[in-house]
Each structure stands twice: as C-alpha cells, then as structure tokens.
Amino acid sequence: MNSISTTMYTQSYALVSFATFLLYSSVVRAAQQIPLGWKVPGQPDVDPVEFSPLQDLHVLSEERFATLGHPAFPNYNVRIKRSTEFCDGGVDAYTGYIDIEARHLFFYFFESRSDPDKDDVIFWTNGGPGCSSAMGLFMELGPCRVIQPDSKTLYNPHAWNSNANVFFIDQPIGVGFSYAEYGESVSTTEEAAKDIAAFVAIFFEHFTKFKGRAFHMAGESYGGRYIPVFAAAVYDQNPKLIASGITPINLTSIMIGNGCTDWYSMLKPYYEMQCKDIAVSPIIPISNVCSDTFDAINCRAALAFCEGEIYAPFLSSGYNPYDLSKKCDGSLSDTLCYPITKNISAYLNRPDIREAIGVDPSITSNFTSCSDEVGNAFQAAMDFAFPTQFYIAALLERGVRTLLYIGANDWICNWVGNERMSLALEWTGQDAFNSKPLRDWTVDGKVAGVTRRAGPFTFATVAGAGHMVPYDKPKESLEMLKRWLAGEEL
C-alpha cells in the first residue's frame, strides 16, 4: 500500500492567494539563540539519559530537564521536566522541548484526571499558521484558564484531560516558546510533520506505559491543514518503526475543529455566511455590498474581487470574524477580538511562570499569541493552497476515524464550506455518508448541533459556538469528546 504522503503528492493542485490569509497578531521578533550544546548562563541543569524506557514520568525532576533520545532518531532529542505548579496542581504536568538539531519545539503535557494509566492520548495544536497552542491550553480545553495575568489560573472543569492525556505543542519553529538557531525555519506543513512524527515516536518509546494506547491528533483552524498531514506522517512512519524494533503508534482518530482544510471550500460561503440567514441574521445589507457574483477570470482576480466586495465590507462592519453573533472586542490585529489572548501573553511573560515551565533562557523576546513571521513564511510558500482533504480521504481508507466539528457561528472557517467539503470527499464510504440526513445531537436533552455519520467519518456542528468551540461551549465540547473517545454516536 502506498504511503499517504506519497499518494498526496500525486494529486494536482491549483495555487490560490487570499490577501488576508488568516488574521495574525503582532510580529514575534527573533531572539538571538545560543548554539545547541553550549552552556547558557542560568540555564537549568540537564540530565542526559541513555535510551532506557521509563514506565513512569513521575521519576522526572521539577528542577532539571532529562534529555531523551533514541538510536532510530539520531538527530532528535526530547528535553522534559515535571512542571506541576503553573496550572491545575491536581494532575501531573510536564513541559519541555523537542530538539531537532538546531530547531526546538516547546510542548506541554498533562496526564488525565481520570485514569492516566489507561486513558487515551491526545495531541493538540492551534492553527494560524503561527499561533501558539498556549491559546488552546489557557483559553479553551486545557486544565486551567488564565483570567488575569497577575493571579493564579482557574480550574477548568470541562478540560479535555478529564479522561485523556493531552499534549499541547507550539509548532512550527518560531511559534510561542519554540525557537531555532542560525535562522533555521519551517515554511510548509509537510516539513513540520517530520518533526512531529519523530517526537511522537520518541515519546511513546520512552514512556512505556503509553505504548499501544489509542492516539488521537486534534487541532483547530489551520489545524485543518496540519492535522491530516501530521497524522499521515505518523501513519507512514509505522513500518519504519516496526523495522527498527519500535512499537508502532496506535493512530486511532483525527479531530478537526473549525478547520480550514480546503481553502476553496471556505471562500465561497463567505457571501452566504454574512449576507444570508444561514447562521445568524444577515449582518450586511445585500443591496449595499453583497453581490452574488463569482468572477472566473483567474484565481487571483476572483479573490481580489471578493476581497473588495465581501471581505472589506465585513471588516468595516465591526463584527467578529470568528463569531458572527458578536462584535469584535478590541483590536482584531491585537487581540483577535478576544482580550483574553492579551492576558495569556502577559501571564506567559511573567519570569516566575517562564522559570516554572522551563522556557529556554536564551528566549528574551516577549511571548505573543501568534507570529506574523511564521504566517508570512507559510503564505509565501503557498502552503495553504494544497487541498488537504485528500489526506483525510486516505486516512479514512486506512481506518483512521475522522471528526469534523464546527462552531456554527464561525465565518473564517465556516460550517457551510466544511459540510460541502465533507460531502465532496471521494472515499469508499462517500455514498453512504452523503445518504445520511443531518440529525440533531443533544447534551442533557438540549440540542447541541447537527451531525452526520457513516463508518469512520463524522461531521458535526456546535450551535451557538464560534471558531473556538471549547471556549464558547465547554460543556458540549467535552461531552462531544467523551462520546468520540468511547466510539459512540454523537
């Protein structure tokens, strides 16, 4: 059987440019880095560890990093330490770096509140491209939430680690607390996927109690591009792991929240989302600015037309592109319409918090929620133009369950485009999936959205939620997750 990645590259794709791409916050200035292996003044001591599998993470120190490697991945190491005091002291938490020669990816890992010795493992990434997964951690589905930057975090009763072990990773290089030496960078999802797949293999091989566990890869927004490619890399890597005597990864499912998996599917519904009664009442009068016209001269001319006719009027309306039911709170470029993002950044800029989680001392720049530099690099590489839904089809054919869940009020990565993409997806279960009508799914007897499922493929909306479902509808989000992990119908 061909690998997923090889199959994907045989697909032709068109290039398309969308002037706005996604909405970024301020630029992260690259900090001068110290070459790997040099002793940084004030840096915590590091315990080098020969390859020796560990049953329990509890043996790790809170004061010093342990460095983990594996002969099968000579260019990769993982630095990891216990970090239990910065968020929800009721569970064990770990932070560290994935070291790929001169590139270093920062991660957080939280054990399950329920049964960490048996529960599944979830990988989470935010989108952008260029946005830190600290937003998902401290704003959406993590065990704690930042409310005020100068106080302690608050317990999140609807955290996804309620019955799963969860990773949050700042990727690609240049996002959050991730960094690179010598100006190295990553500008495509396929490049980033190699590092993620290696990290996953090293982690499971070192911490043997997680071996064979069901592994789920999840993300939102540009995660709709990331997650299918990352999952394909993990799947394709398994034969190599087996050949090296390493236990393969039990990739069970992918979960994509408000994903921009196929940009073409997202763009056309922008008109419908803001000019028709399809999610909320129309927010822009059709007679003023909405033209039901699709200019087919070429992609760039069409998108330039749509930018002027649809996107610009939308921005001038003052509405939140991530939730059409609300006005933008604050500056879009500064807060993404959510002031809490500024509080999270301020919290992670506190020296005591940086020390607690082990941020590399060579990083002297302030933490920012999203990086223009990374986003611009991905846009220059036209990474967003690849039709990533073909990866989803390939994963479905290989038995990897797929959940597309979408907050119904989102404009930027809307449910209309996602549903159309799901119906157009060519796989052996397409006819069965398309024949299913949308039905209500409920939580505590109340309608939480609509859903369609056939075999391993599920599409669902979340009523009343915007771009960030766990933030807007935490209870429904957790219930959805529990049913998904249990293999139940929504």
N, C-alpha and C positions, 0 to 999 in steps of 0.2 A: 504493500500500500504506500502510495506517495505520501511524503510528509505534508502537513498542512501548509507550511511556509512555501514549499516548492510549488504546490498547487496554486497558491495565491499569486505567485509571480507569473503564472501563465495567463492570468486574466489581464485583459487590456483595460486601461483606464484613461479617462479624459482629465485634463487639467482645468481647474476652475479656481478663480480668485474671488474672494469675498472681502471687500475693502475693510470691513470691520472685524473679520475673523471672529475671535471671541473678545470679551471685554477684560482688559488687564488693569491691574493697579500699577503703582509706581515701579520704576526700574530698580532691580537689585544691582547695586554696584559690586563688581567682582573684587573680592578681597585678595590681597597677595597671599599666596599659600606657601607653606614650608614643604619641601620635597619629602615624599614618603620615606620613613626610616630615620629622618633627623629627629633629634630630641627637641621638642618645643618647650621653652621655659614655662613652667607652671602646669604642663600637661599631666593628667593623671597617669600613674604608672600603668603599664600594660603587661599582663601575664601572657607570654607566648605559650600556646598549648599545642603539643604534638597531636596528630589525629588520634583521638581516643573518644569514642562515642560516650555521651553522658545521658543517663536516664533522667536526670532531674536538673532543671535550670536553677534550682534553689542553691546549688553549690557556688553560683557566681557571686562575686563580690559587689557591694554597693560603692566601693571606693576606687576600684581599678577595673579596667577592661580586661577581659580574656580575649585572645585572638585565636580564631578558629579557621582552619584551612582543611583542604582535602587534596590528596595526590591527583585526583581526577580533574581538579580545577587549580592548576599551579599559579594562575595569575589572579586568583581571588582569595580574599580573607574576609572574615566577619569579626568585627570588634563588638563585644556585647557586655553589658553590666546590668545589675539589678538597679531599678530606679523606682522605688515604691512610694515616695512621699509627695510627688508633684501632682498626682491625680488618683483619686479613689484608692485610699490605702487599704481597702478591703480585699483587693486582689493583687496578685504578684504582677509587677510590670517590669519591662526590660527595654533598654534603649541601646543604640549603637550605630555602627557604620558597616556598610558593605564596601570593602576596599577592592577596587578593580585597578590594580597598578596605581596610576595617578588620579583615579576618579573615586569618589567616596559618597555613597548614598546613605542618608540618615533614615533610621526607622524606629518605630515604637512597637512594642508587642505586649498585649495584655492577655493574661490567662482568663479562662471562663469563670464566671461567678458560680456556675452550677457544678460541673464535673470536669475540670481541666484534664483529667487523666483519660477521659473517654470522648469528650465533645469534639466536634469538627473544628477545622482551622479555616479562617477566612483571611484572605489578602485584600486590602482596600487601598485604592488610590483615588485622589481627586483628579480633576481634569486640567483645563486651561487651553492649550498646554502651558505649563509653567506655574500651576497653582499647587500649594503645599497641602499634603494630606492632614496637616495640623488643623485645617479648616473642618475636615470631616470628623476628626477626633474631638476637638473642643467646641464644635458648633452643632454637630449632627448626631453621630452614632457612637461616639466614644463613651467611656465610663464616667466621664466628668465633663462639665461645661464651664467655660470661662464667662463670668458675668461682668466683673470689674477687675481690671488688670492688677490692682494693688491688694487684692484679697485672695483667699483660697478659692479653689474651684468648687463647684457644686456637684453633688452626686446626681448622675443621670439614671433614673430608674428604668429607662427604655433603651439602654445601651445594647448594642449588638453582641457584646461579650456576656450577655445574660446567660446564654447557653452555647457559646462558641469561643474559641481562642482567636484573637484578632490582631493582624498586622496593619500598621499604617506606615506607608513609605513615601518619603519625599523624593520624587523622581520626575524627570530625569535630572542629570547633573545640573546644578545651578538653582535648583528649587529648594526653598526652605533652608535647612541646615546642611544640605548636600553641597559638595564643593569639588573642585578639580585643581590640579596643579598644571603648570606650564600651559595654561589656556585651553586645555582639552575640553571638548564639549560633545554633546549628542544632539542631533537635529532631526532624527527620524524615529518613529515608533519601533521599527524593526531593529535598529541599533540598541535602543533601550531594552528591548525584550531579551536580548542575550544576557544582559546583566541580571535581570530579574529571574530568569530561569536558573542561572547558576546559583544565585542566592537561595532560592527555594530548595534546590538540591542539597546545598551545603547545610542549611538549617535542619532539614529533616534527617539528614545522615548523622549529624552531631547529636541531636536530641532525640534519642531513640524512642521515647515514649510517644512521640507523634508519628512515628513511621506507620504507613498504611492508613492513616486517618483520612477521612473524606476531606478533600481540599477544594475550597471554593474561591474563585477570583472575582472581585467585585469592584465597581467604580462608577462614577457619575460624570455626566457632561462629556468632555473629551475622553473620559474613560471608555466611552463607546467606541473609540478608536483604539485606545490602549489595550483594554481587557481581551478582546478576541485575539489580538496579535500576541499578547503575553501568554495567554492560555495555549495558543498554538505552539509557542516556543517550549513551554513546559511539556506538552504532549509529545512533540517531536523529539525532545531530549530523552525521553524514557528508554528507547532502545540503547542509547549510548550509556545510560546509567546501568542498565542490566548487563551490558558487555563489560563494564568496569566493576561488576560485583556490587553495585549500589541498588538499594531498594527503589523501584520506580515510584513516582508521585501519583497518588490516587486522585487525579483530577476528576472531580465529580460534577461541578457545575460552574457556570459563569452567571453573574448578576450585573445588569447594566441599568443604572438609574438615570432617566432623562438623558440618554446617550445621543451624541451627535456621531452616529456610526457611519451614516451616509449623508454627506452634506447636500446632495441633490434632493434627497427626500425631505430635508428640513426647510429648504429655501422657499419652495412654492407655497407651503401652508402659512408662511408669514402673513400673506394677504388675508387668508381666511381667519387666522387667529385674532387679528386686530380689527378686521372690518366686518366680520360676521358673528352671529350669536352662536359660537361653537364651544367656547369655554366660559367666557363671561360676556356681559353685554358689550356690543361694539364700542371701542374706545376712541375711534377716529371716524368722522363722518365720511361716507363713501363719496359724496358729492364734492368734498374738499380735496381729498388726497388719495383715495383708493381707486386705482384703475385696474380693472380685471384684464390685464394685458400681459402677454409673455412674449418678449422680443427674442426671436430666434436667430438673429444675425450671427452672433457667436457668444460664447460663454461670458467673456469679459464685458461686452457691450450690454448683454442682458442684465448682468449683475450690477453694472454701473447704473442702468436704468432703474432697477429695483431699489438700489440704494437711495436714489433721489426721490422715487415715488412712494416707497414704503418705509424704509429704514429711517431716513432722516425725519419724516413726519412723526414716526413713532417716538424717536428720541425727544423731539420737541414737545411731545405730549406730557412728559414728566412721569410716565408710568414705568414700573419696574419690569424690565425685560425678562426677569426670572420669575415673576409672579404678576400676571395681568390684573389681579384683583387689588393690587396695591400701587400707590405712588412710590417712586424711588425715595428712600430715606437717606438723605445725604448725597454726596457727590458719587456718581456712578464710577468715575475713574479712581476715586479714593477709597470707597467703601464697598463697591459692587452693590450698592443700595442697602447694605446691611452693616450698620455701625459696629456690630459685634466683631466684625473682622478686624477693626482697629484695636479693639480691646484684646483680642487674641494675640495680635502682633506685639502689643505693649507688654502683655504677660510673658511672652517668649523672649522679650528683650531684657527682662529682669536678670541681673547677674546671678542671683541665687537659683533661679529656675534653670538657667543655662548650665550652671555647675551641676545641679542635681541630675539632669538628663545626659550630661556628658558631651555637650556641644564642643567640638574641637576648638581650642583656644585661638587657633590661627584665624578663625572666622570673627572678624571685628566689625563687619557690616551689620546693620540692623536687620532683623527678620522682617520680611514682608510677605503678605499672603500669596501674591502672585508675581511672577517675574516677566517683565516685558522682554528682557533679553532672550530668555528661553522661548517664549512665544513667538518672537520675531524670527528666531532661527528656524523653528519648525515651519513657520509660514513661508520663509524663503525657500525651504526645501520642498514646498508644496505637499507636506506630509498629510494634510487634511484632505487632499483631493483623492486619495486612494479609497475605493469603495469597499470598506472593511466588512460589509455584510457577507461577503463571500467566505471570510474566515468563520463567521457564525454558522453558515451552512455546512462547512467542512467539519466543524466541531459537532454539530448535530448528527451528522452522518457517522461520527465516531462514538456516539452515545453520550456526549457531554451535554447535560441538561442546561438549558438556557432560559433565563428570566429577563424579560424587558419590562421594567416598571417605570411609569412616567407620571409625575405630578401633572394634573390636568390643566393647571393654570400657567404652566411654563410657556414662554414664547420662543426663547432662543433654541431650545431642543425639544420641540413640542410633540404632543401625543399624536397629532394628525399625521405628521411625517413618519413617526416611528411605527404607527399602525400600518401605513401604506408600505413601508419597507418590509415589515413582517409578512404581509400578505404577498408581496412580490418575491420573497425569498425562495429561491429554487433549491429544494431538497426533496428527498423521497417522501416526506410527510406533508408536502405543501398542500395537496388536495384535501387531506384530512383536516389540516389546520384551518384552511380557508372555508371549509364547510361548517365549521363551528360558529354559532352566533355568539356575540358578546353577551355575557350574563353578569349580573351583579355579584360582587363578593362582599361579605359583611364582616364586621367586627362588633361583637356584643349586640347583635341584632340590628345594627345600623349599616346602611350601605356605605362601603369604603371606596368603591370604584367599580369598574367593569373589567372583565377578564375573558380571555380565550385561550384554550389549551388543547394541544394534540401531541401525544407522545412526550418527547423531552422538551418541547417548546411551549413557553407560556408568555403571553402578553397581558399586561395589567395596567390600568390607570389608578391613580390615587386621587380621589375627589378632594378638592379644597387645598391641595398641595401645589407648590410651585416647583422650581428647579431642584430644590434640596428637600426631598421627601422626608427624611428623618428629622429635619429641623421643623418643618411645618406640621407634620403628622407623626410624631414619635410613637404613639401607641399603635397606630395602624402599621407603621413601618416595622416595628418589632414583631407584631403578630404575623405579618407577611413573611418575615424572615423565618420565624419558628416553623410555619407551615412548609416553607420551601425546604428547610433543612431536614424536616421529617418526611419529605417526599409526598406531602399531602396536596390536594387541590386547594387553591386559594378560596 
